[in-house]
Amino acid sequence: MTNDQLREQVRELLLKNVRDGYSGLLGQSYCYIAPAPKPYPFQFFWDTCFHVIMLARLGEYELAQRNLRSLFAMQHADGFVGHMIFWRQVLPVRRSDVLQARPSWQSLRPHMSALIQPPFAAVALHTLFEESADRVYLGEMYARVKRHHDWLARTRDFDGDGLLTIITPFESGMDWKPSYDPVLGYGERHTPRRLYTSRLYWKTMAVDFDNFARRYDIGEIRRRGRFLVKDAGINAIYALDLLCMEKLAPIVGDDPAIYRARRAQVLASMLRLMYDEEDAAFYDVREPGSEKIRIRTPTIFFPLAIPELDQAVAERVLTAHFDNVDEFATALPLPSVALHDTAFYPGHTPFIWRGPMWAVNNWFIYHALRHRGFTEQAGKLRSSLRAAIEQSGFREYYDPLTGEGHGARDFTWSGLALDMCQAGNAGPAGLQGRADAGTAVDDAPGQA
């Protein structure tokens, strides 16, 4: 598959999954791309951000603008934006997701969930502006993204250390990530095969029910919540989003200083609370108590995307774990938990993020490594995803040992390979200029 062929296949996939219409109750039009038609028919926060990045790289600027505008269409006055937006269907596909909305009559009409997802909105807006140079649209959306950032800093920085806290595993987007098991009280440390009979499932549902019963009162959840975690991946993404806000602010006449200060605090707190010098890894942190959760998933690498992180620290993390045959050195890296972890299972299971390779991990870490000069390791991540797509098509996740595809078909996230395979492309932070569309950067596509 050439890069031009990949480009057109991604375009076809995204256009096929477009959903648009008009909400009479809200009095406005909407347009979004469903991650996968049947299992994921709604608009999701970080999925939309991925789609905007892909559409920008494809030159589909108007469609990208409509997607991002729809994501913020129901934004609350205080800046909150939910992780799922239900435009046409009152109830989600999974009935348990009802617990992820506030108990109110508003939930019986077009509404958002009460959860957040990793904050990629500024990254998406920066990428779109970088490609389209549309200052009018930037002016429109910057204010909305700014309100969202202010809400995050005001509401989810529970301890004043700059780090965001999540209140359920589903806010990370990596729903069944093994590092959450100790917080949930799930001590078996394996990957269960069934859903509704699993203790892990019911312990996670208990978290959502508890938050629902508290009507998603953040103050009350902060004091008495069952699940309070500072996730290394989410906070690295947050730092990158702050960097994009810092870059966009002067363009619209805003002061970038607040974003620079927030980002510096995030990095300092990650080094103080999450980084383990002996293990050379960034771990998720359990609150209260700031206890490191020493379970290795790809998010141990995510902080390498923060430009100000010392290169020596980045080298130690990469050397200790990336090519370690007991951890992440699979035939098609990266697995979503270290190979030696008893939770590792590479195939299909309802408990995702416990072994398979996911496009978003490869995409995010690829750009982090590339910017730091780790071109060999970055190339492995790019080639791994390309090879999996060539073998199995656009799937939700892939077996990191064989490349077999699992989960949803026609899943849009795998289209992020497009953003990894264009020369001159600065990647998720939008750090170094525009994409050179269609220019191959693989020595041999599909090969490591």
N, C-alpha and C positions, 0 to 999 in steps of 0.2 A: 504494500500500500504506500503510495507516494503521499507527500504532504498535501498536494492539491486534492487527491482523492479523499484523504481524511477530512479536509476542509469542507468539501461538498457533502460528505456523509454526515458531518456534524450539523451543517446547515439544514439538511433534510430532516434530521432527527428533531431539532429544535422547532422547526416550522410545523412539523407533524403534531407536536405536543402543545401547540398554542391553544389557549382557552380564552375567549373574550366574550363580552356580553354587556348587558346593562342591568343595574340593580335599581328597580323602581323604589324600593324602600329607602335606599341611600341617595337616589337621584343622581347617579353617576355611572359612567362606563368603567369597565375594568378590562385588563388584558394581562395574562401571565402564561408561563410555560409550566405545565405539570411535569414533575420529575419523571413520572411513569404513569401512563394513562389509567390503569386499573388500581394498583395498590396505593398510589400517591396522586390523587386527582386534584388536590388543593394547591393553593399558593403557600410556599414555605419561605421563611426569611432567608436563610443562607443559600438555599437552592436558587432563589431569585437573583441573589448577588452573583452566583456562579454564572447563571444564564446571561446576565447583563455583561459580564466580562467576555463570555464567548461571543455574544452578539456584537459587542464592540469590535472584537478582533475580526469578525466576519464583515464588518461594515454595515450591519443592520441597525443603524443608529435609532431610527424612529421606533422600531419594535423594542429595542433595549430601553428607551426612554419611557415607553408605555408600561413596561414591566416594573421598572423602579418606581414610577409614579403610583401604580396600583398597590405596590407593597406598602406605601406610606399613606394610602387613601383613608384608612380608618385610624390613623395615628391619634392617640389621645392628646388632650390639651397639654398634659404634663410631659409629653414626648415619648411615652411608651408605644412600642410596636410589638405585637405578638408574633410567635414563631409560626403559627398557622393562621391563614386567612380563609374563612369559609364564605365564598361568594354566593354559591347557589344551593348548597346542601346544608341543612341544619345540623345533622348529626354526622360525625366523621365515620370513616370506613370501620375503624376499630372502636367499638362502643366504649372501651375503657378510656379513650381519649376525651370523653365527655368530662372527665375529672380534671382536664387541663384547661378548662374555662371557668370563669367565675360563675357561681350559681345565681343567675339573674334571668329576667325575661328577655334581656338583650340577646342572650344565647339562642333564642328561638328565631332570630333573623340574621342576616349577614353580620358576622362578628369575627373577632380575633380570639386566639387562645390567650391565656394569662401567663404563658411562659415566654422566655426569650430564647434566642439562638445565638451562636457566635457572631459578633458584630463585624460583618464584612461590608456594610453599606457604604462607608467612605472609600474603601478599596474599589468597590464597583463604580461609584460615582467618579472617582479619580481616573479610573481606566477609561470610562466612557468619555470624560472630558478630554483626556489625553488623545484619544482617537478622533473625536468629532470636533473638538474646539468650539463647542456650542456654549457660549457664555450665558445666554439667556436661560437655557435649561439648567446650567450650573447654579445660577442665581436662585432659580425656583427650588431646587432640591437641596441646596446646601443648608438652608434654614431648617428644613425638616430633619436632615441628618444631624445637624447641630443639636436640635432639641432632643433627639434620641440619645446622643452622647451625653448631654447634660443630665438626662434621666438616669443613665447607667451610672455616672459618677456620683449622683446624688442618692440613688436608691440601692445600688448593688455593691457599693464599696462599704461593706458592713463595718470594717475595722479601721477605716481611715488610712489604710496602707496603700491605696491606689489599685488594689487587686479586686476583680469582680468575683462574687460568690454566686454559685448556682444552687438552686433549691430542690432540684430533682435531676436524675440522670438524663432525662430527655432534653434538658436545656443545653447540653453539650453537643447535641446532634449525633453523639456516639453512644446510643442508648444503653447498650449492655456492656460498656467498657469495663474490663475486669478490675481496674483499679477502684471501682466503686463498690466492689463486693464487701470489703470490710466495713464500709460505712453503712451499708444495708444490713449488716449482720448475717451475710451469706458466707458461711465458713467452709462449704464443700470444695471450693476452688476447682471446679471443673465446668465444662460446658454441658448443661442439660440438653436433652434432645426434644423434650416436649414443653409446650408453653403453659397451658392452663393448669397442669398438675405440678408445675415446678415451684419450689419454695422461692427461688430467685424472682420469679414473676410476681408472686403475691407480696413479697417484701417490697418490691418496687412500686406495686399498685398501692401499698399502704402509705408510701410517701405522698403519692398524688392525692389519695383520699384525705390525708391529714392536711395538706395544703388547701384542698377544696373545702374542707370543713372549716378552715380558718378564713375562707372567702378570699384567699390570696392576699391577705393583709401582710405586707412585707415586714412591717415592724413586729407583728406577732410571730411570724415565721422565723425572723432573725433571733428572737428570744427563745423559741421553743421548737423550732423545726427539727424534723427527723434527719434531714439530709442537708448539710452545709459543706460545700466543697469549693476550694479554689483550684480550678483546673489549669494545669500548665499550658495546655493547648489553647483554651479559650483566652487566657490572659496574654499569650504571645500574639494571638490574632488581634486582640484588643490593642496591643501596643502598635501593631502595624496599621490598624485603622486610625489610631491617633496620629501616626505619621502622615497618613493621607489627609487628615483634617488639617494638620499643620501646613501641608503643602497647598491645600485649596484655600485656606483662610485669606492669605494676602491677595489672591486673585479676585475675591469678592469684597475686599476691603475690610476684612475682619482681622483681629489680632491673633496670631498663631501661638502666642506665648503660653496660653493655658494648656494647649495640647502638648506642647513641648515639655511643660512641667509635669503633666500627668504621665506622659510616656517615661520620663526619667524616674518618676516614683514607681511606676510599674516594674521597670527593670531592676531597680534597687531592691524592691520587695521580693521579686522572683529570686534574685541571687541570695537574699537573706533567708527566705522561708522555703524555697523549693529546691535550690541547688544543693546536691550532696557531693561534697568534694571527694570523699573516698570512693563513691560509686560513679562519679563523673556523669551524673544524670539529673535532670529536672523532674521532680515528682509532683503529682497532685498533693494537695494539702487538705487534711480533714480539720474542720472546726467544730467546736472550740478547741483550742489547744495547739493549733498549728502543727499537727502530727503529719509527717511525711508518709505517704502511702507508697511503699517501695515495690510497686508492681510496674514493670516496664512495658510501655506501649509506645507507638511512634511519637506521641506528644512529648517524650523526653527530648526530641530533636527540635520541636517547634520554636523554642526561644532562640535558636540559631538564626531565625529570620530577623531578629531585632538588630539593626545595624550597629548600635553602640555596644553590644555584647562583646567582651574581649575575645579576640581571635584565639588566644591560647585556651580559653575555656571551651570554645567551639571545637577546637582540635581534640581536646581531651574527650569530650562527649562522643564525637564521631569515631575516634580511634577505639574507644572502649566498647562500642556497641554496634556500629553499622555493619561491619564485616565479621562480627562475632557469630560463629556457626551455631552457637547455642541460643542466639537471640534473633537477629534480623537478617542474617545472610542466607536467604532462601533463593531458589532458582529464579523466582520473580518477586523481588522485594517491593514493598515492605509488608510483612505480615502485621496484623493489627494488635498482636501481643507477642512477646518474646516466645520463641520456640520452646524454651525450657519450662515455661509456665504451664501448670497443669490445666489451666483454662483453655489452652490452645487447641483449636479445632478448625481445620482449613476449609471444610466443606459447607454445605447448606445446613442452616439451623435457624430457628426463629430468634435465637439469641445472637444477633449480629455483633460485629466489632470484637470478636473473640478469636481471631485467627486469620480470616481472609484479607486479601489486599484490596484497599479502597483507593479510588482515583484521587480523592481529595487529599489524602495523606501524601501520596507521591507528588502531586502537583505543588502543594504548599512547601514541602521539604526540598523538592527539586530546585525551586527558585532560591530558597535560603542557601542551599549548598553552592549553587551556581554563583551567586553574588559574592560568596566568600572564597571562591577559587577552587572549590572541591569538585572539579569538573568530572572526574572519573566516577565518583559516587553519584553525582547528579545525573550523569548519563545512564547509569544503571536504572534509576527510577523512571526516567523517560522511556527507555527501551522496554522496561518491564511492562509498563502500561500499554505501550504500542503493541507489544507481542500478545498481550492478553486480549486486546480488542481485535487484532487480526485473527486470533484463534476462536474467540467466543462471541464477538460482537459487543455491542454496548450493553453491558450488564451492570447490575447493582454492585456486585463485588466478585472477586476472582480468587480461586485457590492459588496461594503463592508458591505452591510446589509444582502444580501441573498446568496452571493457566485456565482451568475449566471455569466457566462463568456460572454464577448462581444468583438467586434473588430475582428482582424485577428485570424484565427485558425492555429494550429501548429506553434505558435509564440514562438520563442526560448528563450525569456527573462525569461519565467517562469521556465526554466531549472536551473536558479540560485538557486532554492530551493535545488538542489544537493549540492551546496557550503555551504548551511546553515545547512545541515543535516549530516555532517561528523565530527566525534569527532577529536580533535587535530588540527582542521583546523583554522588557524589564521585569515582567512578572507581577505578582500580586501587589507589590507596593508602588508600582508605577514609577520606579526610580530612575530609569535611564532611557527615555525616549520611546518612540513608537515601534509597533510591530512591522516587520517586513513580510507581508502576507505571502504565503506560498513558497517561501525560501526554505529549502531543506537545511536542517542542521544535524541530522543523523548521518553518521557514516554509513550505516546500513540499517534502515528502519526495521524495527522488530527484533534487533539483535543487541545484546548488551555489549 
